């Protein structure tokens, strides 16, 4: 069964449905990888507060990870983070935004995974 068009700025399920050809097993496999990788990359960002290259690399990886499943809001925040300077207050605000977007996106992703095919 294809994912319904629950498209939003936050998470574009229709994009993911097109990407996987409507295959629910492939969709779930990709989404599980996204859940694991996005958590790991957020932790890498938290650890890279004082390291410009590590911060950029983690933000770039999170951006790609999020875009690949249609997690647009998270990808947009990561894209912005990728270009941020070394300011702790700015990075802390960005991390807070990412955490909120990640929690919301993860809830939608887990809902998709839990659905019967």
OpenMM code with the backbone's topology and positions (N, CA, C; nanometers):
from openmm import Vec3, app, unit

residues = "UNK UNK UNK UNK UNK UNK UNK UNK UNK UNK UNK UNK UNK UNK UNK UNK UNK UNK UNK UNK UNK UNK UNK UNK UNK UNK UNK UNK UNK UNK UNK UNK UNK UNK UNK UNK UNK UNK UNK UNK UNK UNK UNK UNK UNK UNK UNK UNK UNK UNK UNK UNK UNK UNK UNK UNK UNK UNK UNK UNK UNK UNK UNK UNK UNK UNK UNK UNK UNK UNK UNK UNK UNK UNK UNK UNK UNK UNK UNK UNK UNK UNK UNK UNK UNK UNK UNK UNK UNK UNK UNK UNK UNK UNK UNK UNK UNK UNK UNK UNK UNK UNK UNK UNK UNK UNK UNK UNK UNK UNK UNK UNK UNK UNK UNK UNK UNK".split()
positions = [
    Vec3(0.0847, -0.1180, 0.0000),
    Vec3(0.0000, 0.0000, 0.0000),
    Vec3(0.0889, 0.1239, 0.0000),
    Vec3(0.0584, 0.2204, -0.0820),
    Vec3(0.1372, 0.3424, -0.0929),
    Vec3(0.1081, 0.4342, 0.0247),
    Vec3(0.2085, 0.5125, 0.0586),
    Vec3(0.1922, 0.6121, 0.1634),
    Vec3(0.1018, 0.7214, 0.1103),
    Vec3(0.0089, 0.7669, 0.1909),
    Vec3(-0.0777, 0.8759, 0.1484),
    Vec3(0.0030, 1.0047, 0.1447),
    Vec3(-0.0473, 1.1028, 0.0769),
    Vec3(0.0251, 1.2288, 0.0610),
    Vec3(0.0150, 1.3118, 0.1888),
    Vec3(0.0940, 1.2746, 0.2875),
    Vec3(0.0997, 1.3509, 0.4121),
    Vec3(0.2162, 1.4478, 0.4031),
    Vec3(0.2180, 1.5233, 0.2980),
    Vec3(0.3291, 1.6124, 0.2702),
    Vec3(0.3199, 1.7355, 0.3594),
    Vec3(0.4343, 1.7746, 0.4110),
    Vec3(0.4429, 1.8987, 0.4869),
    Vec3(0.5842, 1.9506, 0.4733),
    Vec3(0.6052, 2.0705, 0.5215),
    Vec3(0.7406, 2.1254, 0.5205),
    Vec3(0.8299, 2.0418, 0.6102),
    Vec3(0.7713, 1.9784, 0.7089),
    Vec3(0.8494, 1.9025, 0.8055),
    Vec3(0.8929, 1.7664, 0.7520),
    Vec3(0.7988, 1.6921, 0.6981),
    Vec3(0.8284, 1.5577, 0.6500),
    Vec3(0.7404, 1.5272, 0.5298),
    Vec3(0.8025, 1.4918, 0.4197),
    Vec3(0.7327, 1.4693, 0.2944),
    Vec3(0.7234, 1.3189, 0.2670),
    Vec3(0.6177, 1.2574, 0.3156),
    Vec3(0.5990, 1.1136, 0.2980),
    Vec3(0.5780, 1.0771, 0.1520),
    Vec3(0.5208, 1.1681, 0.0738),
    Vec3(0.4999, 1.1413, -0.0690),
    Vec3(0.6343, 1.1295, -0.1417),
    Vec3(0.7316, 1.2110, -0.1015),
    Vec3(0.8661, 1.2013, -0.1586),
    Vec3(0.9244, 1.0633, -0.1309),
    Vec3(0.9122, 1.0189, -0.0089),
    Vec3(0.9657, 0.8884, 0.0297),
    Vec3(0.8934, 0.7763, -0.0436),
    Vec3(0.7647, 0.7899, -0.0602),
    Vec3(0.6871, 0.6904, -0.1335),
    Vec3(0.7355, 0.6802, -0.2780),
    Vec3(0.7601, 0.7943, -0.3408),
    Vec3(0.8104, 0.7942, -0.4786),
    Vec3(0.9506, 0.7341, -0.4850),
    Vec3(1.0330, 0.7671, -0.3862),
    Vec3(1.1707, 0.7180, -0.3820),
    Vec3(1.1762, 0.5654, -0.3698),
    Vec3(1.0853, 0.5091, -0.2929),
    Vec3(1.0852, 0.3644, -0.2695),
    Vec3(0.9914, 0.2901, -0.3636),
    Vec3(0.9271, 0.3603, -0.4531),
    Vec3(0.8333, 0.2970, -0.5448),
    Vec3(0.7128, 0.2386, -0.4742),
    Vec3(0.6810, 0.2928, -0.3560),
    Vec3(0.5657, 0.2445, -0.2811),
    Vec3(0.5889, 0.1135, -0.2078),
    Vec3(0.7120, 0.0658, -0.2042),
    Vec3(0.7446, -0.0599, -0.1364),
    Vec3(0.7564, -0.0355, 0.0146),
    Vec3(0.6614, -0.0856, 0.0935),
    Vec3(0.6629, -0.0569, 0.2374),
    Vec3(0.7829, -0.1188, 0.3106),
    Vec3(0.8306, -0.2324, 0.2659),
    Vec3(0.9473, -0.2929, 0.3314),
    Vec3(1.0719, -0.2088, 0.3086),
    Vec3(1.0907, -0.1621, 0.1861),
    Vec3(1.2056, -0.0772, 0.1563),
    Vec3(1.1947, 0.0543, 0.2325),
    Vec3(1.0732, 0.1113, 0.2327),
    Vec3(1.0495, 0.2358, 0.3061),
    Vec3(1.0883, 0.2191, 0.4524),
    Vec3(1.0413, 0.1123, 0.5151),
    Vec3(1.0694, 0.0919, 0.6568),
    Vec3(1.2176, 0.0706, 0.6827),
    Vec3(1.2845, -0.0014, 0.5941),
    Vec3(1.4283, -0.0232, 0.6095),
    Vec3(1.5038, 0.1095, 0.6023),
    Vec3(1.4687, 0.1924, 0.5054),
    Vec3(1.5326, 0.3227, 0.4899),
    Vec3(1.5029, 0.4115, 0.6105),
    Vec3(1.3799, 0.4089, 0.6573),
    Vec3(1.3428, 0.4928, 0.7716),
    Vec3(1.4134, 0.4489, 0.8998),
    Vec3(1.4318, 0.3193, 0.9190),
    Vec3(1.5039, 0.2722, 1.0370),
    Vec3(1.6495, 0.3180, 1.0335),
    Vec3(1.7096, 0.3146, 0.9154),
    Vec3(1.8465, 0.3651, 0.9013),
    Vec3(1.8491, 0.5150, 0.9318),
    Vec3(1.7501, 0.5877, 0.8805),
    Vec3(1.7418, 0.7314, 0.9087),
    Vec3(1.7324, 0.7574, 1.0585),
    Vec3(1.6482, 0.6826, 1.1287),
    Vec3(1.6338, 0.7033, 1.2727),
    Vec3(1.7679, 0.6872, 1.3441),
    Vec3(1.8383, 0.5807, 1.3136),
    Vec3(1.9681, 0.5559, 1.3766),
    Vec3(2.0705, 0.6622, 1.3390),
    Vec3(2.0819, 0.6909, 1.2097),
    Vec3(2.1834, 0.7841, 1.1630),
    Vec3(2.1584, 0.9262, 1.2110),
    Vec3(2.0343, 0.9696, 1.2110),
    Vec3(2.0061, 1.1071, 1.2536),
    Vec3(2.0368, 1.1265, 1.4017),
    Vec3(2.0102, 1.0264, 1.4832),
    Vec3(2.0466, 1.0352, 1.6257),
    Vec3(2.1983, 1.0429, 1.6419),
    Vec3(2.2692, 0.9586, 1.5688),
    Vec3(2.4154, 0.9567, 1.5738),
    Vec3(2.4732, 1.0910, 1.5286),
    Vec3(2.4200, 1.1452, 1.4212),
    Vec3(2.4715, 1.2721, 1.3691),
    Vec3(2.4404, 1.3890, 1.4610),
    Vec3(2.3262, 1.3872, 1.5263),
    Vec3(2.2965, 1.4919, 1.6241),
    Vec3(2.3971, 1.4844, 1.7389),
    Vec3(2.4283, 1.3650, 1.7841),
    Vec3(2.5281, 1.3490, 1.8905),
    Vec3(2.6652, 1.4000, 1.8443),
    Vec3(2.6995, 1.3738, 1.7180),
    Vec3(2.8266, 1.4255, 1.6644),
    Vec3(2.8277, 1.5780, 1.6641),
    Vec3(2.7156, 1.6389, 1.6319),
    Vec3(2.7073, 1.7853, 1.6364),
    Vec3(2.7251, 1.8361, 1.7790),
    Vec3(2.6609, 1.7700, 1.8730),
    Vec3(2.6739, 1.8111, 2.0128),
    Vec3(2.8195, 1.8034, 2.0590),
    Vec3(2.8909, 1.7041, 2.0117),
    Vec3(3.0317, 1.6869, 2.0490),
    Vec3(3.1236, 1.7827, 1.9745),
    Vec3(3.0768, 1.8426, 1.8674),
    Vec3(3.1622, 1.9253, 1.7815),
    Vec3(3.1414, 2.0753, 1.8025),
    Vec3(3.0894, 2.1138, 1.9140),
    Vec3(3.0604, 2.2554, 1.9386),
    Vec3(3.1828, 2.3450, 1.9153),
    Vec3(3.3015, 2.2985, 1.9468),
    Vec3(3.4223, 2.3806, 1.9371),
    Vec3(3.5121, 2.3428, 1.8200),
    Vec3(3.4636, 2.2572, 1.7325),
    Vec3(3.5460, 2.2104, 1.6216),
    Vec3(3.4750, 2.2423, 1.4899),
    Vec3(3.5258, 2.3427, 1.4207),
    Vec3(3.4582, 2.3927, 1.3003),
    Vec3(3.4402, 2.2841, 1.1940),
    Vec3(3.5454, 2.2106, 1.1624),
    Vec3(3.5361, 2.1095, 1.0570),
    Vec3(3.4421, 1.9962, 1.0977),
    Vec3(3.4539, 1.9486, 1.2196),
    Vec3(3.3674, 1.8401, 1.2667),
    Vec3(3.2211, 1.8856, 1.2675),
    Vec3(3.1971, 2.0108, 1.3069),
    Vec3(3.0611, 2.0672, 1.3064),
    Vec3(3.0056, 2.0690, 1.1639),
    Vec3(3.0839, 2.1247, 1.0696),
    Vec3(3.0388, 2.1308, 0.9297),
    Vec3(3.0139, 1.9920, 0.8726),
    Vec3(3.1060, 1.9001, 0.8997),
    Vec3(3.0920, 1.7642, 0.8456),
    Vec3(2.9663, 1.6956, 0.8990),
    Vec3(2.9429, 1.7076, 1.0291),
    Vec3(2.8247, 1.6441, 1.0889),
    Vec3(2.6968, 1.7092, 1.0367),
    Vec3(2.6973, 1.8427, 1.0252),
    Vec3(2.5795, 1.9130, 0.9737),
    Vec3(2.5530, 1.8734, 0.8285),
    Vec3(2.6588, 1.8635, 0.7489),
    Vec3(2.6444, 1.8235, 0.6089),
    Vec3(2.5871, 1.6816, 0.5981),
    Vec3(2.6384, 1.5911, 0.6792),
    Vec3(2.5896, 1.4528, 0.6777),
    Vec3(2.4440, 1.4441, 0.7220),
    Vec3(2.4083, 1.5209, 0.8247),
    Vec3(2.2691, 1.5211, 0.8714),
    Vec3(2.1773, 1.5791, 0.7649),
    Vec3(2.2222, 1.6816, 0.6968),
    Vec3(2.1432, 1.7414, 0.5884),
    Vec3(2.1130, 1.6361, 0.4815),
    Vec3(2.2135, 1.5634, 0.4392),
    Vec3(2.1938, 1.4606, 0.3370),
    Vec3(2.1062, 1.3472, 0.3851),
    Vec3(2.1281, 1.3051, 0.5077),
    Vec3(2.0485, 1.1981, 0.5681),
    Vec3(1.9002, 1.2380, 0.5707),
    Vec3(1.8737, 1.3605, 0.6126),
    Vec3(1.7358, 1.4084, 0.6234),
    Vec3(1.6722, 1.4268, 0.4852),
    Vec3(1.7461, 1.4866, 0.3928),
    Vec3(1.6913, 1.5077, 0.2573),
    Vec3(1.6568, 1.3754, 0.1905),
    Vec3(1.7352, 1.2724, 0.2187),
    Vec3(1.7144, 1.1442, 0.1508),
    Vec3(1.5818, 1.0780, 0.1852),
    Vec3(1.5198, 1.1183, 0.2961),
    Vec3(1.3896, 1.0615, 0.3325),
    Vec3(1.2767, 1.1643, 0.3285),
    Vec3(1.3072, 1.2883, 0.2913),
    Vec3(1.2041, 1.3912, 0.2866),
    Vec3(1.1824, 1.4634, 0.4184),
    Vec3(1.2804, 1.4565, 0.5092),
    Vec3(1.2719, 1.5277, 0.6374),
    Vec3(1.3224, 1.6708, 0.6143),
    Vec3(1.2380, 1.7506, 0.5519),
    Vec3(1.2788, 1.8801, 0.5001),
    Vec3(1.3158, 1.9829, 0.6060),
    Vec3(1.2389, 1.9927, 0.7107),
    Vec3(1.2698, 2.0915, 0.8141),
    Vec3(1.4042, 2.0606, 0.8779),
    Vec3(1.4265, 1.9363, 0.9126),
    Vec3(1.5544, 1.8971, 0.9710),
    Vec3(1.6682, 1.9244, 0.8732),
    Vec3(1.6496, 1.8929, 0.7469),
    Vec3(1.7523, 1.9177, 0.6453),
    Vec3(1.7815, 2.0669, 0.6316),
    Vec3(1.6781, 2.1490, 0.6363),
    Vec3(1.6979, 2.2941, 0.6248),
    Vec3(1.7772, 2.3486, 0.7437),
    Vec3(1.7480, 2.3007, 0.8613),
    Vec3(1.8217, 2.3450, 0.9803),
    Vec3(1.9666, 2.2996, 0.9710),
    Vec3(1.9886, 2.1763, 0.9279),
    Vec3(2.1248, 2.1244, 0.9136),
    Vec3(2.2010, 2.2033, 0.8071),
    Vec3(2.1342, 2.2410, 0.6989),
    Vec3(2.1989, 2.3207, 0.5944),
    Vec3(2.2433, 2.4551, 0.6504),
    Vec3(2.1586, 2.5157, 0.7300),
    Vec3(2.1950, 2.6433, 0.7937),
    Vec3(2.3120, 2.6233, 0.8892),
    Vec3(2.3093, 2.5145, 0.9661),
    Vec3(2.4157, 2.4855, 1.0620),
    Vec3(2.5494, 2.4662, 0.9918),
    Vec3(2.5449, 2.4091, 0.8753),
    Vec3(2.6664, 2.3818, 0.7996),
    Vec3(2.7456, 2.5099, 0.7728),
    Vec3(2.6768, 2.6209, 0.7563),
    Vec3(2.7441, 2.7465, 0.7277),
    Vec3(2.7650, 2.8368, 0.8480),
    Vec3(2.7260, 2.7919, 0.9657),
    Vec3(2.7385, 2.8762, 1.0847),
    Vec3(2.8834, 2.8875, 1.1309),
    Vec3(2.9122, 3.0022, 1.1878),
    Vec3(3.0430, 3.0251, 1.2467),
    Vec3(3.0538, 2.9579, 1.3827),
    Vec3(3.1621, 2.9865, 1.4533),
    Vec3(3.1910, 2.9156, 1.5786),
    Vec3(3.1182, 2.9678, 1.7028),
    Vec3(3.0203, 3.0537, 1.6876),
    Vec3(2.9513, 3.1121, 1.8023),
    Vec3(2.8734, 3.0062, 1.8806),
    Vec3(2.9105, 2.9906, 2.0080),
    Vec3(2.8398, 2.8941, 2.0931),
    Vec3(2.6909, 2.9240, 2.1048),
    Vec3(2.6502, 3.0489, 2.1315),
    Vec3(2.5064, 3.0745, 2.1438),
    Vec3(2.4286, 3.0392, 2.0169),
    Vec3(2.4856, 3.0692, 1.9009),
    Vec3(2.4177, 3.0371, 1.7745),
    Vec3(2.4073, 2.8861, 1.7592),
    Vec3(2.5159, 2.8160, 1.7835),
    Vec3(2.5148, 2.6704, 1.7691),
    Vec3(2.4203, 2.6048, 1.8695),
    Vec3(2.4141, 2.6581, 1.9900),
    Vec3(2.3213, 2.6023, 2.0893),
    Vec3(2.1770, 2.6195, 2.0451),
    Vec3(2.1437, 2.7362, 1.9908),
    Vec3(2.0073, 2.7584, 1.9403),
    Vec3(1.9777, 2.6626, 1.8243),
    Vec3(2.0755, 2.6448, 1.7379),
    Vec3(2.0581, 2.5544, 1.6249),
    Vec3(2.0365, 2.4115, 1.6729),
    Vec3(2.1154, 2.3692, 1.7700),
    Vec3(2.0979, 2.2338, 1.8255),
    Vec3(1.9597, 2.2173, 1.8862),
    Vec3(1.9117, 2.3194, 1.9550),
    Vec3(1.7762, 2.3122, 2.0117),
    Vec3(1.6718, 2.2973, 1.9016),
    Vec3(1.6864, 2.3744, 1.7935),
    Vec3(1.5940, 2.3624, 1.6805),
    Vec3(1.6006, 2.2222, 1.6200),
    Vec3(1.7224, 2.1698, 1.6067),
    Vec3(1.7395, 2.0359, 1.5496),
    Vec3(1.6739, 1.9304, 1.6370),
    Vec3(1.6901, 1.9420, 1.7675),
    Vec3(1.6292, 1.8443, 1.8585),
    Vec3(1.4776, 1.8426, 1.8422),
    Vec3(1.4165, 1.9608, 1.8362),
    Vec3(1.2708, 1.9709, 1.8196),
    Vec3(1.2288, 1.9091, 1.6857),
    Vec3(1.2988, 1.9463, 1.5784),
    Vec3(1.2656, 1.8922, 1.4463),
    Vec3(1.2872, 1.7418, 1.4425),
    Vec3(1.3945, 1.6956, 1.5052),
    Vec3(1.4245, 1.5527, 1.5073),
    Vec3(1.3163, 1.4752, 1.5818),
    Vec3(1.2743, 1.5248, 1.6980),
    Vec3(1.1694, 1.4563, 1.7742),
    Vec3(1.0394, 1.4491, 1.6954),
    Vec3(1.0018, 1.5590, 1.6346),
    Vec3(0.8777, 1.5620, 1.5573),
    Vec3(0.8863, 1.4706, 1.4354),
    Vec3(0.9983, 1.4784, 1.3646),
    Vec3(1.0164, 1.3941, 1.2463),
    Vec3(1.0213, 1.2474, 1.2856),
    Vec3(1.0913, 1.2157, 1.3933),
    Vec3(1.0988, 1.0768, 1.4381),
    Vec3(0.9608, 1.0226, 1.4728),
    Vec3(0.8760, 1.1055, 1.5319),
    Vec3(0.7405, 1.0606, 1.5642),
    Vec3(0.6643, 1.0246, 1.4364),
    Vec3(0.6771, 1.1068, 1.3334),
    Vec3(0.6100, 1.0787, 1.2060),
    Vec3(0.6676, 0.9535, 1.1400),
    Vec3(0.7994, 0.9407, 1.1459),
    Vec3(0.8664, 0.8244, 1.0866),
    Vec3(0.8241, 0.6967, 1.1588),
    Vec3(0.8232, 0.7007, 1.2908),
    Vec3(0.7835, 0.5817, 1.3667),
    Vec3(0.6387, 0.5456, 1.3393),
    Vec3(0.5540, 0.6462, 1.3163),
    Vec3(0.4146, 0.6200, 1.2791),
    Vec3(0.4071, 0.5493, 1.1451),
    Vec3(0.4878, 0.5922, 1.0494),
    Vec3(0.4909, 0.5249, 0.9181),
    Vec3(0.5393, 0.3814, 0.9302),
    Vec3(0.6430, 0.3582, 1.0097),
    Vec3(0.6991, 0.2246, 1.0253),
    Vec3(0.5984, 0.1311, 1.0909),
    Vec3(0.5233, 0.1840, 1.1867),
    Vec3(0.4281, 0.1015, 1.2611),
    Vec3(0.3027, 0.0675, 1.1820),
    Vec3(0.2784, 0.1385, 1.0728),
    Vec3(0.1595, 0.1132, 0.9917),
    Vec3(0.1675, -0.0200, 0.9208),
    Vec3(0.0559, -0.0830, 0.9081),
    Vec3(0.0490, -0.2086, 0.8320),
    Vec3(0.0684, -0.1773, 0.6841),
    Vec3(0.1432, -0.2592, 0.6108),
    Vec3(0.1626, -0.2343, 0.4672),
    Vec3(0.0341, -0.2473, 0.3887),
] * unit.nanometer
topology = app.Topology()
chain = topology.addChain("A")
for resn in residues:
    res = topology.addResidue(resn, chain)
    for name in ("N", "CA", "C"):
        topology.addAtom(name, app.Element.getBySymbol(name[0]), res)
